[in-house]
Amino acid sequence: MKVERITPQKFSEYFKLADGRYDFLDIYAYQDIPLFLDPFGLSAMRDTWSKECEDQIATYFQYLLDSINRGDKKTVAKLLNALHEVDEIALGYSANEPSGWGIGKMQALEIQSAFESSEAAKSGDIKDIADCALLIPGISRDKISDITANILKKKLIEFTQKQCAKHQIPVSRVAVNNAFDFENFNFISYYADLPVINGRAKILLPIHSVRRDPELSKDKYYRNFVLEFLRAEHEHAGDALATVMKNGSVIVRIGDLKDKYPLNVDFLYEFSKLHPKILTKYKEELRTSALKQGGKVQLETKKRILNSTERKLIMAAIKPGNRLLLFSYR
């Protein structure tokens, strides 16, 4: 009995591209893929285009923080309320087709409130997207991915158009919403030529820019840098948190450190102000890790139920005969 394995159709398969090696992430045609856009992955590309992306991210955050410090709530709301999951890039954890609910209206208001009440933001100690992820409550890795995609939407469309020209991928004139315009410092809508699948425009990402598990996270900074620094400090001091072993060695248990220094953004902010070199070291590690990872990312999805479009394609492809269909969701 012949076994036929069916997997979700990829972008390259839909457009019948011949070359199997691409500079872009070969997304799935009809579903999201559980990966994240990593701003440090972009900067690690080290070309003119990625440097422009890095500059735009820094410019956006500087404008946002200046608006907060001026008390310009209208501009702050405009900058944050326009942030949503960018459906066209097809990243995330939507159960079927792209959902567009990365940052909803209520979450945008919560993020706005977090920025406006943050001592780190008001003091000007937030200087880049890493500081934002670490020192602002409610900003997690998926939000950083969404925010990055929103800020860089025009640059990513530019990248997509170059890839389409290179691989002769057909494009259509489509409306693009909520793209940040760095000439007018405002989110705008305009028309652009993009590839379209099943009526949905697609924006491609550089293969080096995506990660399954980005290094940029409060937990990793806290666990791998902050607690390790504090453990060394307490071991050297030999204080109440230190335990002397039978062989004379001194240890400080991570559990005890977590009890004394629980993870929250206020603690991370105060620690980073007192020990700025640790935060700098963490950012340097982010860039080093991004360079090492390069485009090495697993593109398979997790197990999931195929959406209606995929089911129709599968049913249409079934040929008569005694063959067993083995469905693979990876």
C-alpha positions as a Markdown table, in Angstrom:
| # | Residue | x | y | z |
|---|---|---|---|---|
| 1 | Met | 0.0 | 0.0 | 0.0 |
| 2 | Lys | 1.4 | 3.4 | -1.0 |
| 3 | Val | 1.5 | 6.1 | 1.7 |
| 4 | Glu | 1.1 | 9.7 | 0.6 |
| 5 | Arg | 2.2 | 12.4 | 3.1 |
| 6 | Ile | 0.4 | 15.7 | 2.8 |
| 7 | Thr | 1.8 | 18.8 | 4.4 |
| 8 | Pro | 0.6 | 22.4 | 4.3 |
| 9 | Gln | 1.4 | 24.1 | 1.0 |
| 10 | Lys | 4.2 | 26.6 | 1.1 |
| 11 | Phe | 4.6 | 30.0 | -0.6 |
| 12 | Ser | 7.2 | 28.6 | -3.0 |
| 13 | Glu | 4.9 | 25.7 | -3.9 |
| 14 | Tyr | 1.9 | 27.9 | -4.5 |
| 15 | Phe | 3.9 | 30.1 | -7.0 |
| 16 | Lys | 5.8 | 27.1 | -8.4 |
| 17 | Leu | 9.3 | 28.5 | -7.7 |
| 18 | Ala | 12.1 | 26.4 | -9.0 |
| 19 | Asp | 15.0 | 27.4 | -6.7 |
| 20 | Gly | 14.7 | 25.8 | -3.2 |
| 21 | Arg | 17.1 | 28.3 | -1.6 |
| 22 | Tyr | 15.6 | 31.7 | -0.8 |
| 23 | Asp | 16.6 | 34.9 | 1.0 |
| 24 | Phe | 13.1 | 35.0 | 2.4 |
| 25 | Leu | 11.2 | 32.8 | 4.9 |
| 26 | Asp | 9.1 | 30.3 | 2.9 |
| 27 | Ile | 5.9 | 30.9 | 4.7 |
| 28 | Tyr | 2.8 | 28.7 | 4.5 |
| 29 | Ala | 0.3 | 29.7 | 1.8 |
| 30 | Tyr | -2.9 | 29.4 | 3.9 |
| 31 | Gln | -1.9 | 29.5 | 7.6 |
| 32 | Asp | 0.3 | 31.2 | 10.2 |
| 33 | Ile | 3.6 | 29.8 | 11.1 |
| 34 | Pro | 4.7 | 29.8 | 14.8 |
| 35 | Leu | 7.7 | 32.0 | 14.5 |
| 36 | Phe | 8.7 | 35.5 | 15.6 |
| 37 | Leu | 10.2 | 38.5 | 13.8 |
| 38 | Asp | 13.4 | 39.3 | 15.8 |
| 39 | Pro | 14.7 | 42.9 | 15.5 |
| 40 | Phe | 18.2 | 41.6 | 16.5 |
| 41 | Gly | 18.0 | 39.1 | 13.7 |
| 42 | Leu | 17.4 | 42.0 | 11.3 |
| 43 | Ser | 20.4 | 44.0 | 12.6 |
| 44 | Ala | 22.6 | 40.9 | 12.4 |
| 45 | Met | 22.2 | 40.9 | 8.6 |
| 46 | Arg | 24.6 | 43.9 | 8.5 |
| 47 | Asp | 23.7 | 45.3 | 5.2 |
| 48 | Thr | 22.4 | 48.8 | 4.2 |
| 49 | Trp | 18.8 | 47.7 | 4.2 |
| 50 | Ser | 18.9 | 46.2 | 7.7 |
| 51 | Lys | 20.8 | 49.2 | 9.0 |
| 52 | Glu | 18.0 | 51.4 | 7.7 |
| 53 | Cys | 15.5 | 49.1 | 9.6 |
| 54 | Glu | 17.5 | 49.5 | 12.8 |
| 55 | Asp | 17.5 | 53.3 | 12.4 |
| 56 | Gln | 13.8 | 53.4 | 11.8 |
| 57 | Ile | 13.0 | 51.3 | 14.9 |
| 58 | Ala | 15.2 | 53.6 | 17.0 |
| 59 | Thr | 13.6 | 56.7 | 15.5 |
| 60 | Tyr | 10.1 | 55.4 | 16.2 |
| 61 | Phe | 10.8 | 54.7 | 19.9 |
| 62 | Gln | 12.6 | 58.1 | 20.3 |
| 63 | Tyr | 9.5 | 59.8 | 18.9 |
| 64 | Leu | 7.2 | 57.8 | 21.1 |
| 65 | Leu | 9.3 | 58.6 | 24.3 |
| 66 | Asp | 9.5 | 62.3 | 23.4 |
| 67 | Ser | 5.7 | 62.3 | 23.0 |
| 68 | Ile | 5.3 | 60.7 | 26.5 |
| 69 | Asn | 7.7 | 63.1 | 28.1 |
| 70 | Arg | 5.8 | 66.1 | 26.5 |
| 71 | Gly | 2.5 | 64.7 | 27.9 |
| 72 | Asp | 1.2 | 64.4 | 24.3 |
| 73 | Lys | -1.3 | 61.7 | 24.9 |
| 74 | Lys | -2.9 | 62.1 | 21.5 |
| 75 | Thr | 0.3 | 61.3 | 19.7 |
| 76 | Val | 1.1 | 58.5 | 22.1 |
| 77 | Ala | -2.3 | 57.0 | 21.4 |
| 78 | Lys | -1.9 | 57.4 | 17.7 |
| 79 | Leu | 1.5 | 55.6 | 17.8 |
| 80 | Leu | 0.4 | 52.7 | 19.9 |
| 81 | Asn | -3.3 | 52.2 | 18.9 |
| 82 | Ala | -2.3 | 51.5 | 15.3 |
| 83 | Leu | -0.2 | 48.5 | 16.4 |
| 84 | His | -1.8 | 45.2 | 15.4 |
| 85 | Glu | -0.7 | 41.8 | 14.2 |
| 86 | Val | 0.4 | 42.2 | 10.6 |
| 87 | Asp | -1.7 | 39.6 | 8.8 |
| 88 | Glu | 0.4 | 39.8 | 5.6 |
| 89 | Ile | 3.5 | 38.3 | 7.2 |
| 90 | Ala | 1.7 | 35.2 | 8.4 |
| 91 | Leu | 3.5 | 34.7 | 11.7 |
| 92 | Gly | 1.9 | 33.8 | 15.0 |
| 93 | Tyr | -0.3 | 31.2 | 16.5 |
| 94 | Ser | -3.6 | 31.6 | 14.8 |
| 95 | Ala | -5.6 | 28.3 | 14.7 |
| 96 | Asn | -6.5 | 28.6 | 11.0 |
| 97 | Glu | -6.1 | 31.6 | 8.7 |
| 98 | Pro | -4.2 | 34.7 | 10.0 |
| 99 | Ser | -6.3 | 36.3 | 12.7 |
| 100 | Gly | -5.1 | 39.9 | 13.0 |
| 101 | Trp | -5.4 | 39.9 | 16.8 |
| 102 | Gly | -1.8 | 40.3 | 17.8 |
| 103 | Ile | -2.4 | 43.5 | 19.7 |
| 104 | Gly | -6.1 | 44.3 | 20.2 |
| 105 | Lys | -7.6 | 47.6 | 21.1 |
| 106 | Met | -7.7 | 46.9 | 24.8 |
| 107 | Gln | -4.1 | 45.6 | 24.8 |
| 108 | Ala | -3.0 | 48.8 | 22.9 |
| 109 | Leu | -4.6 | 50.9 | 25.7 |
| 110 | Glu | -2.8 | 48.7 | 28.3 |
| 111 | Ile | 0.5 | 49.2 | 26.5 |
| 112 | Gln | -0.1 | 52.9 | 26.3 |
| 113 | Ser | -0.8 | 53.1 | 30.0 |
| 114 | Ala | 2.3 | 51.0 | 30.7 |
| 115 | Phe | 4.5 | 53.3 | 28.7 |
| 116 | Glu | 3.0 | 56.5 | 30.2 |
| 117 | Ser | 3.4 | 55.2 | 33.8 |
| 118 | Ser | 6.8 | 53.7 | 33.3 |
| 119 | Glu | 9.7 | 55.4 | 35.2 |
| 120 | Ala | 12.1 | 54.0 | 32.6 |
| 121 | Ala | 10.2 | 55.7 | 29.8 |
| 122 | Lys | 9.7 | 59.0 | 31.6 |
| 123 | Ser | 13.4 | 59.1 | 32.6 |
| 124 | Gly | 14.6 | 58.5 | 29.1 |
| 125 | Asp | 16.4 | 55.3 | 30.2 |
| 126 | Ile | 14.6 | 53.3 | 27.4 |
| 127 | Lys | 16.8 | 53.8 | 24.4 |
| 128 | Asp | 15.9 | 50.9 | 22.1 |
| 129 | Ile | 13.5 | 48.0 | 21.5 |
| 130 | Ala | 15.5 | 45.7 | 23.9 |
| 131 | Asp | 14.9 | 48.2 | 26.7 |
| 132 | Cys | 11.2 | 48.3 | 25.8 |
| 133 | Ala | 10.9 | 44.5 | 26.0 |
| 134 | Leu | 12.7 | 44.3 | 29.3 |
| 135 | Leu | 11.5 | 47.4 | 31.2 |
| 136 | Ile | 7.9 | 48.0 | 30.1 |
| 137 | Pro | 5.2 | 45.7 | 31.6 |
| 138 | Gly | 3.1 | 43.7 | 29.1 |
| 139 | Ile | 5.6 | 43.7 | 26.3 |
| 140 | Ser | 6.4 | 40.1 | 25.5 |
| 141 | Arg | 8.2 | 38.5 | 22.6 |
| 142 | Asp | 5.1 | 38.2 | 20.4 |
| 143 | Lys | 4.3 | 41.9 | 21.0 |
| 144 | Ile | 7.9 | 42.8 | 20.1 |
| 145 | Ser | 7.4 | 40.8 | 16.9 |
| 146 | Asp | 4.1 | 42.6 | 16.1 |
| 147 | Ile | 5.5 | 46.1 | 17.0 |
| 148 | Thr | 8.6 | 45.5 | 14.8 |
| 149 | Ala | 6.5 | 44.4 | 11.9 |
| 150 | Asn | 4.3 | 47.4 | 12.2 |
| 151 | Ile | 7.2 | 49.9 | 12.4 |
| 152 | Leu | 9.0 | 48.3 | 9.5 |
| 153 | Lys | 6.0 | 47.5 | 7.3 |
| 154 | Lys | 7.1 | 49.7 | 4.4 |
| 155 | Lys | 10.7 | 48.4 | 4.5 |
| 156 | Leu | 9.4 | 44.8 | 4.5 |
| 157 | Ile | 7.1 | 45.5 | 1.5 |
| 158 | Glu | 10.2 | 46.9 | -0.2 |
| 159 | Phe | 12.1 | 43.6 | 0.6 |
| 160 | Thr | 9.1 | 41.6 | -0.7 |
| 161 | Gln | 9.0 | 43.5 | -4.0 |
| 162 | Lys | 12.7 | 42.9 | -4.6 |
| 163 | Gln | 12.2 | 39.2 | -3.9 |
| 164 | Cys | 9.2 | 39.0 | -6.3 |
| 165 | Ala | 11.2 | 40.7 | -9.0 |
| 166 | Lys | 14.1 | 38.3 | -8.4 |
| 167 | His | 12.0 | 35.2 | -8.6 |
| 168 | Gln | 9.4 | 36.4 | -11.1 |
| 169 | Ile | 6.6 | 36.1 | -8.6 |
| 170 | Pro | 3.4 | 37.7 | -9.8 |
| 171 | Val | 2.0 | 40.6 | -7.8 |
| 172 | Ser | -1.2 | 42.6 | -7.6 |
| 173 | Arg | -2.1 | 46.1 | -6.6 |
| 174 | Val | -3.5 | 45.9 | -3.1 |
| 175 | Ala | -4.3 | 48.3 | -0.3 |
| 176 | Val | -1.8 | 48.4 | 2.6 |
| 177 | Asn | -3.1 | 49.7 | 6.0 |
| 178 | Asn | -1.2 | 51.0 | 9.1 |
| 179 | Ala | 2.2 | 51.4 | 7.6 |
| 180 | Phe | 4.4 | 53.9 | 9.5 |
| 181 | Asp | 5.6 | 56.8 | 7.4 |
| 182 | Phe | 8.9 | 58.2 | 8.7 |
| 183 | Glu | 8.6 | 61.4 | 6.6 |
| 184 | Asn | 5.3 | 62.4 | 8.3 |
| 185 | Phe | 5.7 | 60.4 | 11.5 |
| 186 | Asn | 2.3 | 58.9 | 11.1 |
| 187 | Phe | 0.6 | 55.6 | 10.2 |
| 188 | Ile | -0.7 | 55.7 | 6.7 |
| 189 | Ser | -2.6 | 53.6 | 4.2 |
| 190 | Tyr | -1.5 | 53.3 | 0.6 |
| 191 | Tyr | -1.4 | 50.9 | -2.4 |
| 192 | Ala | 1.5 | 48.6 | -3.2 |
| 193 | Asp | 2.3 | 45.7 | -5.5 |
| 194 | Leu | 2.4 | 42.4 | -3.4 |
| 195 | Pro | 1.9 | 38.7 | -4.0 |
| 196 | Val | -1.6 | 37.5 | -3.3 |
| 197 | Ile | -2.9 | 34.1 | -2.2 |
| 198 | Asn | -6.6 | 33.4 | -1.9 |
| 199 | Gly | -7.3 | 37.1 | -1.9 |
| 200 | Arg | -4.8 | 37.8 | 0.9 |
| 201 | Ala | -1.7 | 39.9 | 0.3 |
| 202 | Lys | 1.6 | 38.4 | 1.6 |
| 203 | Ile | 4.7 | 40.2 | 2.9 |
| 204 | Leu | 7.9 | 38.3 | 2.9 |
| 205 | Leu | 10.6 | 38.4 | 5.7 |
| 206 | Pro | 14.3 | 37.9 | 5.4 |
| 207 | Ile | 15.2 | 34.3 | 6.5 |
| 208 | His | 17.7 | 35.7 | 9.0 |
| 209 | Ser | 15.1 | 37.8 | 10.8 |
| 210 | Val | 12.8 | 35.1 | 12.2 |
| 211 | Arg | 13.2 | 32.9 | 15.3 |
| 212 | Arg | 11.2 | 30.2 | 16.9 |
| 213 | Asp | 12.3 | 31.4 | 20.4 |
| 214 | Pro | 13.9 | 34.9 | 20.4 |
| 215 | Glu | 16.6 | 35.6 | 22.9 |
| 216 | Leu | 15.0 | 39.0 | 23.8 |
| 217 | Ser | 12.9 | 38.3 | 26.9 |
| 218 | Lys | 12.5 | 39.5 | 30.4 |
| 219 | Asp | 12.9 | 35.9 | 31.7 |
| 220 | Lys | 16.1 | 35.2 | 29.9 |
| 221 | Tyr | 17.7 | 38.5 | 31.0 |
| 222 | Tyr | 16.6 | 37.9 | 34.6 |
| 223 | Arg | 17.6 | 34.2 | 34.7 |
| 224 | Asn | 20.8 | 34.2 | 32.7 |
| 225 | Phe | 22.3 | 37.6 | 33.5 |
| 226 | Val | 20.7 | 39.3 | 36.5 |
| 227 | Leu | 20.5 | 36.3 | 38.8 |
| 228 | Glu | 23.9 | 35.0 | 37.8 |
| 229 | Phe | 25.4 | 38.4 | 38.6 |
| 230 | Leu | 23.6 | 38.5 | 42.0 |
| 231 | Arg | 24.7 | 34.9 | 42.8 |
| 232 | Ala | 28.3 | 35.8 | 42.3 |
| 233 | Glu | 27.9 | 38.9 | 44.4 |
| 234 | His | 26.4 | 37.0 | 47.3 |
| 235 | Glu | 28.9 | 34.2 | 47.1 |
| 236 | His | 31.7 | 36.7 | 47.2 |
| 237 | Ala | 30.1 | 38.5 | 50.2 |
| 238 | Gly | 29.4 | 35.2 | 52.0 |
| 239 | Asp | 26.2 | 36.7 | 53.5 |
| 240 | Ala | 23.0 | 35.2 | 54.8 |
| 241 | Leu | 22.1 | 33.8 | 51.3 |
| 242 | Ala | 25.4 | 31.9 | 51.0 |
| 243 | Thr | 25.8 | 28.3 | 52.2 |
| 244 | Val | 29.2 | 26.9 | 53.1 |
| 245 | Met | 29.5 | 23.3 | 51.9 |
| 246 | Lys | 31.6 | 20.6 | 53.7 |
| 247 | Asn | 34.4 | 21.0 | 51.2 |
| 248 | Gly | 34.6 | 24.7 | 52.0 |
| 249 | Ser | 33.0 | 25.9 | 48.8 |
| 250 | Val | 30.3 | 28.7 | 49.0 |
| 251 | Ile | 27.1 | 28.4 | 47.1 |
| 252 | Val | 24.0 | 30.6 | 46.7 |
| 253 | Arg | 20.9 | 28.8 | 45.5 |
| 254 | Ile | 18.9 | 30.3 | 42.6 |
| 255 | Gly | 15.6 | 29.6 | 44.4 |
| 256 | Asp | 16.7 | 31.8 | 47.3 |
| 257 | Leu | 17.7 | 34.5 | 44.9 |
| 258 | Lys | 14.3 | 34.4 | 43.2 |
| 259 | Asp | 12.6 | 34.7 | 46.6 |
| 260 | Lys | 14.7 | 37.8 | 47.5 |
| 261 | Tyr | 14.6 | 39.3 | 44.0 |
| 262 | Pro | 11.3 | 38.4 | 42.4 |
| 263 | Leu | 11.0 | 39.1 | 38.7 |
| 264 | Asn | 9.1 | 42.3 | 37.8 |
| 265 | Val | 9.8 | 45.3 | 35.6 |
| 266 | Asp | 10.4 | 47.6 | 38.5 |
| 267 | Phe | 13.2 | 45.3 | 39.8 |
| 268 | Leu | 14.7 | 44.9 | 36.4 |
| 269 | Tyr | 14.7 | 48.7 | 35.9 |
| 270 | Glu | 16.3 | 49.4 | 39.3 |
| 271 | Phe | 18.9 | 46.7 | 38.8 |
| 272 | Ser | 19.7 | 47.9 | 35.2 |
| 273 | Lys | 20.2 | 51.5 | 36.5 |
| 274 | Leu | 22.6 | 50.2 | 39.2 |
| 275 | His | 24.4 | 47.8 | 36.9 |
| 276 | Pro | 24.2 | 49.2 | 33.3 |
| 277 | Lys | 27.1 | 47.0 | 32.2 |
| 278 | Ile | 25.0 | 43.9 | 32.7 |
| 279 | Leu | 22.3 | 45.2 | 30.5 |
| 280 | Thr | 24.9 | 46.2 | 27.9 |
| 281 | Lys | 26.4 | 42.7 | 28.1 |
| 282 | Tyr | 22.9 | 41.2 | 27.5 |
| 283 | Lys | 22.4 | 43.3 | 24.4 |
| 284 | Glu | 25.8 | 42.3 | 23.1 |
| 285 | Glu | 24.9 | 38.7 | 23.7 |
| 286 | Leu | 21.6 | 39.2 | 21.7 |
| 287 | Arg | 23.6 | 40.4 | 18.7 |
| 288 | Thr | 26.1 | 37.6 | 19.0 |
| 289 | Ser | 23.4 | 35.0 | 19.2 |
| 290 | Ala | 21.6 | 36.5 | 16.2 |
| 291 | Leu | 24.8 | 36.2 | 14.2 |
| 292 | Lys | 25.3 | 32.6 | 15.2 |
| 293 | Gln | 21.7 | 31.5 | 14.4 |
| 294 | Gly | 21.7 | 33.2 | 11.0 |
| 295 | Gly | 18.9 | 31.6 | 8.9 |
| 296 | Lys | 18.9 | 28.4 | 10.9 |
| 297 | Val | 15.3 | 28.2 | 11.9 |
| 298 | Gln | 12.8 | 25.3 | 11.9 |
| 299 | Leu | 9.9 | 26.2 | 9.7 |
| 300 | Glu | 7.5 | 23.4 | 10.6 |
| 301 | Thr | 4.2 | 24.2 | 12.3 |
| 302 | Lys | 3.0 | 22.5 | 15.5 |
| 303 | Lys | 0.2 | 19.9 | 15.3 |
| 304 | Arg | -3.1 | 21.6 | 14.3 |
| 305 | Ile | -6.3 | 21.1 | 12.4 |
| 306 | Leu | -6.1 | 22.0 | 8.8 |
| 307 | Asn | -8.2 | 25.0 | 7.7 |
| 308 | Ser | -11.1 | 24.8 | 5.2 |
| 309 | Thr | -9.0 | 26.0 | 2.3 |
| 310 | Glu | -6.3 | 23.4 | 2.9 |
| 311 | Arg | -9.0 | 20.7 | 3.2 |
| 312 | Lys | -10.5 | 21.6 | -0.1 |
| 313 | Leu | -7.1 | 21.5 | -1.8 |
| 314 | Ile | -6.4 | 18.1 | -0.2 |
| 315 | Met | -9.7 | 16.6 | -1.3 |
| 316 | Ala | -9.3 | 17.9 | -4.8 |
| 317 | Ala | -5.9 | 16.3 | -5.0 |
| 318 | Ile | -7.0 | 12.9 | -4.0 |
| 319 | Lys | -6.9 | 10.4 | -6.8 |
| 320 | Pro | -8.9 | 7.1 | -7.0 |
| 321 | Gly | -7.2 | 4.0 | -5.8 |
| 322 | Asn | -6.2 | 2.0 | -2.8 |
| 323 | Arg | -3.8 | 4.5 | -1.2 |
| 324 | Leu | -3.7 | 5.6 | 2.4 |
| 325 | Leu | -3.4 | 9.3 | 3.1 |
| 326 | Leu | -1.3 | 10.1 | 6.1 |
| 327 | Phe | -1.8 | 13.7 | 7.2 |
| 328 | Ser | 1.2 | 15.5 | 8.6 |
| 329 | Tyr | 0.8 | 18.7 | 10.5 |
| 330 | Arg | 4.5 | 19.4 | 10.9 |
